[in-house]
Amino acid sequence: MQYEMRIAVNFLKKIQDAFFGRYDAHRRASAVAYSLNDFRPILKEWMGKFNNKSEVDKLSSLKKELSELEEQALRNMDKVIERGERI
């Protein structure tokens, strides 16, 4: 699944915010490889959220919804025109 750049950047920003919110500067600076395993569930949670693009990408969701509304409006206009021709 390919992601748009803005979605990937948004994901990284969320992870950064969570990481910086969880660990102070001293803890981050003194951490050694694999010592922050308690962050793993948080990372897993965000990865799960961002694996569903339609939930994360509000712009795509809005475009899809707008397209559906536009199609419905066109169908309704066609029905009104058909009724007018029958009368």
Secondary structure as UniProt FT lines:
FT   HELIX           5..22
FT   HELIX           25..30
FT   TURN            33..34
FT   HELIX           37..39
FT   HELIX           40..50
FT   HELIX           53..56
FT   HELIX           58..86
//
